[in-house]
Amino acid sequence: MARYRFRFVACDEGFLRTFAGSAWRGAFGGALKRVVCAMRLRPCEGCPLAGTCIYPHLFEGRQGADPVRLKSLDRIAVPYVFELDDVVPRSFGAGSEVTVTLTLIGDANRRLARSYP
């Protein structure tokens, strides 16, 4: 398990809702897919690289190409947790800092290191 802390500075004013974790998940997942997808952002279903790609493993709960455990399952629990350090809901102005912690669990850290040399 490893924790990564991200600090963002707001370009504009905004508002974080009570369940802002899902918004962070969507933003992070979209950005990760744009960075790692070699197949021009096509759906992961049927992609020949889905077994080795970090995106479906992290965000769709897919097993890797050669699973060590839980071999009978196609889908597993996603191996991450987003934590917001600030109390939400809250509003913020341009220039305000927003901090998010991402905890990667198990195999996700090894895959992340392999994806980004």
DSSP file (Angstrom, degrees, kcal/mol; ACC not computed):
  #  RESIDUE AA STRUCTURE BP1 BP2  ACC     N-H-->O    O-->H-N    N-H-->O    O-->H-N    TCO  KAPPA ALPHA  PHI   PSI    X-CA   Y-CA   Z-CA
    1    1 A M              0   0    0      0, 0.0     2,-0.3     0, 0.0   104,-0.2   0.000 360.0 360.0 360.0 138.6    0.0    0.0    0.0
    2    2 A A  E     -A  104   0A   0    102,-2.2   102,-2.7     2,-0.0     2,-0.4  -0.996 360.0-143.1-142.5 147.1    1.3    3.5   -0.8
    3    3 A R  E     -A  103   0A   0     -2,-0.3     2,-0.5   100,-0.2   100,-0.2  -0.920  10.7-167.8-114.1 136.7   -0.2    6.9   -0.4
    4    4 A Y  E     -A  102   0A   0     98,-2.9    98,-3.3    -2,-0.4     2,-0.5  -0.986   9.1-152.2-122.9 128.3    0.2    9.8   -2.9
    5    5 A R  E     -A  101   0A   0     -2,-0.5     2,-0.4    96,-0.2    96,-0.2  -0.882   9.1-166.9-105.8 128.8   -0.8   13.3   -2.0
    6    6 A F  E     -A  100   0A   0     94,-3.4    94,-2.6    -2,-0.5     2,-0.5  -0.942   3.2-162.2-114.0 133.0   -1.8   15.7   -4.8
    7    7 A R  E     -A   99   0A   0     -2,-0.4     2,-0.4    92,-0.2    92,-0.2  -0.970   9.9-171.0-116.2 126.0   -2.1   19.4   -4.2
    8    8 A F  E     -A   98   0A   0     90,-3.1    90,-2.9    -2,-0.5     2,-0.5  -0.902  15.2-146.8-116.1 143.2   -4.1   21.4   -6.7
    9    9 A V  E     -A   97   0A   0     -2,-0.4    88,-0.2    88,-0.2     2,-0.2  -0.953  27.9-122.2-108.7 123.9   -4.4   25.2   -7.0
   10   10 A A        -     0   0    0     86,-2.9    85,-3.3    -2,-0.5    86,-0.1  -0.430  16.5-163.7 -69.4 131.2   -7.8   26.3   -8.3
   11   11 A C  S    S+     0   0    0     83,-0.2     2,-0.3    -2,-0.2    -1,-0.2   0.800  79.7  15.8 -79.0 -32.1   -7.8   28.4  -11.5
   12   12 A D  S    S-     0   0    0     81,-0.1    83,-0.2    82,-0.1    84,-0.1  -0.810  96.9 -82.7-132.3 170.0  -11.3   29.6  -10.8
   13   13 A E        +     0   0    0     -2,-0.3     2,-0.3    81,-0.1    80,-0.2  -0.439  58.5 156.8 -72.5 155.7  -13.7   29.6   -7.9
   14   14 A G  E     -C   92   0B   0     78,-2.5    78,-2.3    -2,-0.1     2,-0.3  -0.905  34.5-117.4-162.4-172.0  -15.6   26.4   -7.3
   15   15 A F  E     -C   91   0B   0     -2,-0.3     2,-0.5    76,-0.2    76,-0.2  -0.991  11.3-148.3-146.9 131.0  -17.4   24.2   -4.9
   16   16 A L  E     -C   90   0B   0     74,-3.1    74,-1.6    -2,-0.3     2,-0.1  -0.898  22.5-144.3-100.6 126.5  -16.8   20.7   -3.6
   17   17 A R    >   -     0   0    0     -2,-0.5     3,-1.1    72,-0.2     4,-0.1  -0.262  30.8 -94.3 -82.6 173.4  -19.9   18.7   -2.8
   18   18 A T  T 3  S+     0   0    0      1,-0.3     2,-0.5     2,-0.1     3,-0.2   0.882 125.1  39.2 -57.1 -42.9  -20.3   16.2    0.1
   19   19 A F  T >  S+     0   0    0      1,-0.2     3,-1.0     2,-0.1     4,-0.5  -0.429  71.7 144.9-106.3  57.3  -19.4   13.2   -2.1
   20   20 A A  T <>  +     0   0    0     -3,-1.1     4,-2.1    -2,-0.5     3,-0.4   0.626  51.7  84.3 -71.6 -13.6  -16.6   14.9   -4.1
   21   21 A G  H 3> S+     0   0    0      1,-0.2     4,-2.5    -3,-0.2    -1,-0.2   0.860  86.8  53.8 -58.1 -36.3  -14.6   11.6   -4.2
   22   22 A S  H <> S+     0   0    0     -3,-1.0     4,-2.2     2,-0.2    -1,-0.2   0.861 107.1  51.4 -68.7 -33.4  -16.5   10.5   -7.2
   23   23 A A  H  > S+     0   0    0     -4,-0.5     4,-2.4    -3,-0.4    -2,-0.2   0.911 111.4  47.3 -67.3 -41.5  -15.7   13.7   -9.1
   24   24 A W  H  X S+     0   0    0     -4,-2.1     4,-2.9     2,-0.2     5,-0.3   0.902 110.5  52.8 -65.2 -40.4  -12.0   13.2   -8.3
   25   25 A R  H  X S+     0   0    0     -4,-2.5     4,-2.8    -5,-0.2     5,-0.2   0.933 111.3  46.4 -59.7 -46.2  -12.2    9.6   -9.4
   26   26 A G  H  X S+     0   0    0     -4,-2.2     4,-2.3     2,-0.2    -2,-0.2   0.906 114.6  46.4 -63.8 -42.7  -13.7   10.7  -12.7
   27   27 A A  H  X S+     0   0    0     -4,-2.4     4,-2.2     2,-0.2    -2,-0.2   0.929 116.7  43.8 -66.1 -45.1  -11.2   13.5  -13.3
   28   28 A F  H  X S+     0   0    0     -4,-2.9     4,-2.7     2,-0.2    -2,-0.2   0.912 114.6  49.7 -67.2 -42.7   -8.2   11.3  -12.4
   29   29 A G  H  X S+     0   0    0     -4,-2.8     4,-2.5    -5,-0.3    -2,-0.2   0.911 111.7  48.4 -62.9 -43.3   -9.5    8.3  -14.4
   30   30 A G  H  X S+     0   0    0     -4,-2.3     4,-2.0    -5,-0.2    -1,-0.2   0.914 113.7  46.6 -63.2 -43.0  -10.2   10.5  -17.5
   31   31 A A  H  X S+     0   0    0     -4,-2.2     4,-1.6     2,-0.2    -2,-0.2   0.911 112.3  50.3 -66.0 -42.1   -6.7   12.0  -17.3
   32   32 A L  H  X S+     0   0    0     -4,-2.7     4,-2.7     1,-0.2     5,-0.3   0.920 110.0  50.1 -62.8 -43.2   -5.0    8.7  -16.8
   33   33 A K  H  X S+     0   0    0     -4,-2.5     4,-2.2     1,-0.2     8,-0.2   0.906 108.6  52.3 -63.8 -40.1   -6.8    7.1  -19.8
   34   34 A R  H  < S+     0   0    0     -4,-2.0    -1,-0.2     1,-0.2    -2,-0.2   0.855 114.9  43.7 -62.5 -33.0   -5.8   10.1  -22.0
   35   35 A V  H  < S+     0   0    0     -4,-1.6    -2,-0.2    -5,-0.1    -1,-0.2   0.902 124.3  29.6 -79.2 -42.0   -2.2    9.6  -20.9
   36   36 A V  H  < S+     0   0    0     -4,-2.7     2,-0.6    -5,-0.1    -2,-0.2   0.651  86.1 108.9 -98.1 -15.4   -1.8    5.8  -21.1
   37   37 A C    ><  +     0   0    0     -4,-2.2     3,-0.6    -5,-0.3     4,-0.0  -0.492  36.0 179.1 -74.4 114.9   -4.3    4.7  -23.8
   38   38 A A  T 3  S+     0   0    0     -2,-0.6    -1,-0.2     1,-0.2    -4,-0.0   0.526  76.2  67.2 -85.8  -7.2   -2.4    3.5  -26.9
   39   39 A M  T >  S-     0   0    0      3,-0.1     3,-0.8     8,-0.0    -1,-0.2   0.038 117.9-100.7-105.8  25.5   -5.6    2.7  -28.7
   40   40 A R  T <  S-     0   0    0     -3,-0.6    -2,-0.1     1,-0.2    -6,-0.1   0.871  73.0 -60.9  59.8  42.5   -6.9    6.3  -29.0
   41   41 A L  T 3  S+     0   0    0     -8,-0.2    -1,-0.2     1,-0.2     3,-0.1   0.720  86.7 157.9  62.8  26.3   -9.3    6.2  -26.1
   42   42 A R    <   -     0   0    0     -3,-0.8    -1,-0.2     1,-0.1    -3,-0.1  -0.345  56.7 -75.0 -70.3 163.5  -11.5    3.4  -27.5
   43   43 A P        -     0   0    0      0, 0.0    -1,-0.1     0, 0.0     4,-0.1  -0.300  37.6-130.5 -59.3 145.0  -13.6    1.4  -25.0
   44   44 A C  S >  S+     0   0    0      2,-0.1     3,-2.4    -3,-0.1     2,-0.2   0.813  81.4 100.1 -68.7 -30.0  -11.5   -1.0  -23.0
   45   45 A E  T 3  S+     0   0    0      1,-0.3     0, 0.0     5,-0.0     0, 0.0  -0.409  99.1   6.8 -59.8 121.0  -13.9   -3.9  -23.7
   46   46 A G  T 3  S+     0   0    0      1,-0.3    -1,-0.3    -2,-0.2    -2,-0.1   0.380  92.1 142.7  87.1  -4.1  -12.3   -5.9  -26.5
   47   47 A C    X   -     0   0    0     -3,-2.4     3,-1.3     1,-0.1    -1,-0.3  -0.521  51.2-140.5 -70.7 132.5   -9.1   -4.0  -26.5
   48   48 A P  T 3  S+     0   0    0      0, 0.0     3,-0.3     0, 0.0    -1,-0.1   0.679 101.9  50.6 -68.1 -15.0   -6.1   -6.3  -27.1
   49   49 A L  T >> S+     0   0    0      1,-0.2     3,-1.6     2,-0.1     4,-1.5   0.415  77.5 102.1 -99.5   0.9   -4.0   -4.3  -24.5
   50   50 A A  T <4 S+     0   0    0     -3,-1.3    -1,-0.2     1,-0.3     7,-0.1   0.799  75.8  58.8 -58.3 -31.9   -6.6   -4.5  -21.7
   51   51 A G  T 34 S+     0   0    0     -4,-0.3    14,-1.7    -3,-0.3    -1,-0.3   0.717 117.6  29.9 -71.7 -20.2   -4.8   -7.3  -19.9
   52   52 A T  T <4 S+     0   0    0     -3,-1.6     2,-0.2    12,-0.2    -2,-0.2   0.505  95.3 104.9-115.0  -8.0   -1.6   -5.2  -19.5
   53   53 A C     X  -     0   0    0     -4,-1.5     4,-0.9     1,-0.1   -16,-0.1  -0.528  62.3-143.3 -80.2 140.0   -2.9   -1.7  -19.3
   54   54 A I  H  > S+     0   0    0     -2,-0.2     4,-2.6     1,-0.2     5,-0.3   0.827  91.1  67.6 -69.6 -32.7   -3.0    0.2  -16.0
   55   55 A Y  H  > S+     0   0    0      1,-0.2     4,-3.1     2,-0.2     5,-0.5   0.951 102.2  40.1 -60.2 -56.6   -6.3    1.9  -16.7
   56   56 A P  H  > S+     0   0    0      0, 0.0     6,-2.0     0, 0.0     4,-1.4   0.837 115.4  54.7 -64.8 -28.1   -8.8   -1.0  -16.7
   57   57 A H  H  < S+     0   0    0     -4,-0.9     4,-0.4     4,-0.2    -2,-0.2   0.943 118.1  33.5 -66.0 -46.5   -6.9   -2.6  -13.8
   58   58 A L  H  < S+     0   0    0     -4,-2.6    -3,-0.2    20,-0.1    -1,-0.1   0.918 132.0  26.5 -75.4 -44.2   -7.3    0.6  -11.7
   59   59 A F  H  < S+     0   0    0     -4,-3.1    -2,-0.2    -5,-0.3    -1,-0.1   0.600 127.5  36.1-104.9 -12.6  -10.7    1.9  -12.8
   60   60 A E  S  < S-     0   0    0     -4,-1.4    -3,-0.2    -5,-0.5    -1,-0.1   0.401  98.1-121.5-118.6   0.0  -12.6   -1.1  -14.0
   61   61 A G        +     0   0    0     -4,-0.4    15,-3.6    -5,-0.3     2,-0.2   0.838  53.9 162.6  65.3  33.1  -11.5   -3.7  -11.5
   62   62 A R  B     -D   75   0C   0     -6,-2.0    -1,-0.2    13,-0.2    13,-0.2  -0.581  40.2-115.3 -86.7 148.2  -10.1   -6.0  -14.3
   63   63 A Q        -     0   0    0     11,-1.5    -1,-0.1    -2,-0.2     7,-0.0  -0.442  34.1-112.6 -71.3 152.4   -7.7   -8.7  -13.6
   64   64 A G        -     0   0    0     -2,-0.1   -12,-0.2   -12,-0.1    -1,-0.1  -0.123  38.8 -88.5 -74.5-178.0   -4.3   -8.5  -15.2
   65   65 A A  S    S+     0   0    0    -14,-1.7   -13,-0.1     1,-0.3   -14,-0.1   0.872 123.3  24.8 -63.3 -38.8   -3.1  -10.8  -18.0
   66   66 A D  S    S-     0   0    0    -15,-0.2    -1,-0.3     0, 0.0     5,-0.0  -0.687  83.9-162.1-127.6  77.8   -1.7  -13.3  -15.5
   67   67 A P        -     0   0    0      0, 0.0     4,-0.1     0, 0.0     3,-0.1  -0.327  10.9-163.2 -64.9 140.8   -3.6  -13.0  -12.2
   68   68 A V  S    S+     0   0    0      1,-0.1     2,-0.3     2,-0.1     3,-0.2   0.834  75.2  26.3 -88.1 -39.4   -1.9  -14.6   -9.2
   69   69 A R  S    S+     0   0    0      1,-0.2    -1,-0.1     2,-0.1     0, 0.0  -0.806 116.8  23.9-122.3 162.9   -5.0  -14.6   -7.0
   70   70 A L    >   +     0   0    0     -2,-0.3     3,-2.0     1,-0.1    -1,-0.2   0.858  66.9 166.4  54.4  40.5   -8.7  -14.8   -7.6
   71   71 A K  T 3   +     0   0    0      1,-0.3    -1,-0.1    -3,-0.2    -2,-0.1   0.730  66.3  61.9 -60.9 -24.5   -8.1  -16.3  -11.0
   72   72 A S  T 3  S+     0   0    0      2,-0.0     2,-0.4     0, 0.0    -1,-0.3   0.578  91.1  83.3 -80.7  -7.4  -11.8  -17.4  -11.4
   73   73 A L    <   -     0   0    0     -3,-2.0   -10,-0.1     1,-0.1     3,-0.1  -0.810  54.5-167.3-101.8 135.4  -13.0  -13.7  -11.3
   74   74 A D  S    S+     0   0    0     -2,-0.4   -11,-1.5     1,-0.2     2,-0.4   0.832  82.5  38.4 -80.0 -36.4  -13.0  -11.4  -14.3
   75   75 A R  B     +D   62   0C   0    -13,-0.2     2,-0.3     3,-0.0   -13,-0.2  -0.917  67.0 178.6-120.2 142.5  -13.6   -8.3  -12.1
   76   76 A I        -     0   0    0    -15,-3.6     2,-0.0    -2,-0.4    -6,-0.0  -0.829  44.1 -72.2-131.0 170.5  -12.2   -7.5   -8.7
   77   77 A A        -     0   0    0     -2,-0.3   -17,-0.1     1,-0.1   -16,-0.1  -0.375  60.0-100.3 -62.8 142.2  -12.5   -4.6   -6.3
   78   78 A V        -     0   0    0      1,-0.1     2,-0.8   -19,-0.1   -20,-0.1  -0.431  29.8-131.6 -66.2 140.0  -10.7   -1.5   -7.5
   79   79 A P  S    S+     0   0    0      0, 0.0    26,-2.7     0, 0.0     2,-0.3  -0.227  72.5  72.9 -93.4  47.2   -7.3   -1.1   -5.8
   80   80 A Y  E     -B  104   0A   0     -2,-0.8     2,-0.3    24,-0.2    24,-0.2  -0.989  53.0-158.0-152.9 160.6   -7.5    2.5   -4.7
   81   81 A V  E     -B  103   0A   0     22,-1.7    22,-2.8    -2,-0.3     2,-0.4  -0.990  12.4-148.7-139.5 131.3   -9.1    5.0   -2.3
   82   82 A F  E     -B  102   0A   0     -2,-0.3     2,-0.4    20,-0.2    20,-0.2  -0.857  16.0-171.0 -96.8 135.1   -9.4    8.7   -2.8
   83   83 A E  E     -B  101   0A   0     18,-2.8    18,-3.1    -2,-0.4     2,-0.6  -0.993  13.8-149.0-126.4 132.8   -9.4   10.8    0.4
   84   84 A L  E     -B  100   0A   0     -2,-0.4    16,-0.2    16,-0.2     4,-0.1  -0.892   3.2-160.0 -99.0 125.6  -10.1   14.5    0.6
   85   85 A D  S    S+     0   0    0     14,-1.4     2,-0.2    -2,-0.6    -1,-0.1   0.764  70.3  72.7 -76.8 -24.9   -8.2   16.2    3.3
   86   86 A D  S    S-     0   0    0     13,-0.5     2,-0.3     1,-0.1    -2,-0.1  -0.564  93.4-101.7 -91.5 155.1  -10.5   19.2    3.5
   87   87 A V        -     0   0    0     -2,-0.2    -1,-0.1     2,-0.1    -2,-0.1  -0.584  52.3-121.9 -72.1 131.0  -14.0   19.2    4.9
   88   88 A V  S    S+     0   0    0     -2,-0.3   -71,-0.2   -70,-0.2     2,-0.1  -0.928  83.0  53.0-122.2 150.8  -16.6   19.1    2.2
   89   89 A P  S    S+     0   0    0      0, 0.0     2,-0.3     0, 0.0   -72,-0.2   0.453  81.7 135.7 -75.5 150.1  -18.9   20.6    1.1
   90   90 A R  E     -C   16   0B   0    -74,-1.6   -74,-3.1    -2,-0.1     2,-0.3  -0.977  46.5-129.8-158.8 151.9  -17.0   23.8    0.8
   91   91 A S  E     -C   15   0B   0     -2,-0.3     2,-0.3   -76,-0.2   -76,-0.2  -0.699  23.7-169.8-100.4 158.0  -16.4   26.6   -1.6
   92   92 A F  E     -C   14   0B   0    -78,-2.3   -78,-2.5    -2,-0.3     2,-0.2  -0.984  12.6-132.5-145.4 154.8  -13.1   27.9   -2.7
   93   93 A G    >   -     0   0    0     -2,-0.3     3,-2.2   -80,-0.2   -83,-0.3  -0.534  44.9 -70.5-102.0 170.7  -11.7   30.8   -4.7
   94   94 A A  T 3  S+     0   0    0      1,-0.3   -83,-0.2    -2,-0.2    -1,-0.1  -0.372 123.4  27.0 -57.7 135.5   -9.2   31.1   -7.4
   95   95 A G  T 3  S+     0   0    0    -85,-3.3    -1,-0.3     1,-0.3   -84,-0.1   0.280  89.8 133.3  91.4  -9.7   -5.7   30.4   -6.0
   96   96 A S    <   -     0   0    0     -3,-2.2   -86,-2.9   -84,-0.1     2,-0.4  -0.417  55.2-123.5 -71.9 149.8   -7.0   28.2   -3.2
   97   97 A E  E     -A    9   0A   0    -88,-0.2     2,-0.4    -3,-0.1   -88,-0.2  -0.801  22.0-168.9 -97.5 135.6   -5.3   24.9   -2.6
   98   98 A V  E     -A    8   0A   0    -90,-2.9   -90,-3.1    -2,-0.4     2,-0.4  -0.992   9.1-156.7-121.9 129.4   -7.2   21.6   -2.7
   99   99 A T  E     +A    7   0A   0     -2,-0.4   -14,-1.4   -92,-0.2   -13,-0.5  -0.906  11.8 179.9-114.1 134.4   -5.5   18.5   -1.4
  100  100 A V  E     -AB   6  84A   0    -94,-2.6   -94,-3.4    -2,-0.4     2,-0.5  -0.995  13.6-152.2-130.9 135.9   -6.4   14.9   -2.4
  101  101 A T  E     -AB   5  83A   0    -18,-3.1   -18,-2.8    -2,-0.4     2,-0.5  -0.935   6.3-161.8-109.9 131.4   -4.7   11.7   -1.2
  102  102 A L  E     -AB   4  82A   0    -98,-3.3   -98,-2.9    -2,-0.5     2,-0.6  -0.957   2.9-162.1-111.9 121.8   -4.7    8.6   -3.4
  103  103 A T  E     -AB   3  81A   0    -22,-2.8   -22,-1.7    -2,-0.5     2,-0.4  -0.923   4.8-159.7-104.5 121.3   -4.0    5.3   -1.7
  104  104 A L  E     -AB   2  80A   0   -102,-2.7  -102,-2.2    -2,-0.6     2,-0.4  -0.855  10.8-151.5-100.4 136.7   -3.0    2.5   -4.1
  105  105 A I    >   -     0   0    0    -26,-2.7     3,-1.5    -2,-0.4     2,-0.1  -0.887  43.7 -39.5-116.3 135.8   -3.4   -1.0   -2.7
  106  106 A G  T >> S+     0   0    0     -2,-0.4     3,-1.3     1,-0.3     4,-0.5  -0.267 125.1  10.0  62.9-129.7   -1.5   -4.2   -3.6
  107  107 A D  H 3> S+     0   0    0      1,-0.3     4,-2.1     2,-0.2    -1,-0.3   0.624 110.1  83.0 -61.7 -18.9   -0.5   -4.8   -7.2
  108  108 A A  H <> S+     0   0    0     -3,-1.5     4,-2.2     1,-0.2    -1,-0.3   0.847  88.0  53.3 -60.8 -35.4   -1.5   -1.3   -8.3
  109  109 A N  H <> S+     0   0    0     -3,-1.3     4,-2.2     2,-0.2    -1,-0.2   0.905 108.6  48.5 -67.7 -41.0    1.8    0.2   -7.2
  110  110 A R  H  X S+     0   0    0     -4,-0.5     4,-1.8     1,-0.2    -2,-0.2   0.915 113.1  48.4 -64.1 -42.0    3.9   -2.3   -9.2
  111  111 A R  H  X S+     0   0    0     -4,-2.1     4,-1.8     2,-0.2    -2,-0.2   0.888 109.8  52.1 -65.5 -39.1    1.7   -1.6  -12.2
  112  112 A L  H  X S+     0   0    0     -4,-2.2     4,-1.5     1,-0.2    -2,-0.2   0.927 109.7  48.6 -63.5 -45.3    2.0    2.1  -11.8
  113  113 A A  H  < S+     0   0    0     -4,-2.2    -1,-0.2     1,-0.2    -2,-0.2   0.863 112.0  49.3 -63.9 -36.0    5.8    1.9  -11.6
  114  114 A R  H  < S+     0   0    0     -4,-1.8    -1,-0.2     1,-0.2    -2,-0.2   0.812 109.6  52.4 -72.3 -30.0    6.0   -0.3  -14.7
  115  115 A S  H  < S+     0   0    0     -4,-1.8    -1,-0.2     1,-0.2    -2,-0.2   0.788 115.5  39.3 -76.4 -27.7    3.7    2.1  -16.7
  116  116 A Y     <        0   0    0     -4,-1.5    -1,-0.2    -5,-0.1    -4,-0.0  -0.818 360.0 360.0-127.9  90.7    5.8    5.2  -16.0
  117  117 A P              0   0    0      0, 0.0    -1,-0.1     0, 0.0    -4,-0.1   0.515 360.0 360.0 -66.3 360.0    9.5    4.5  -16.1
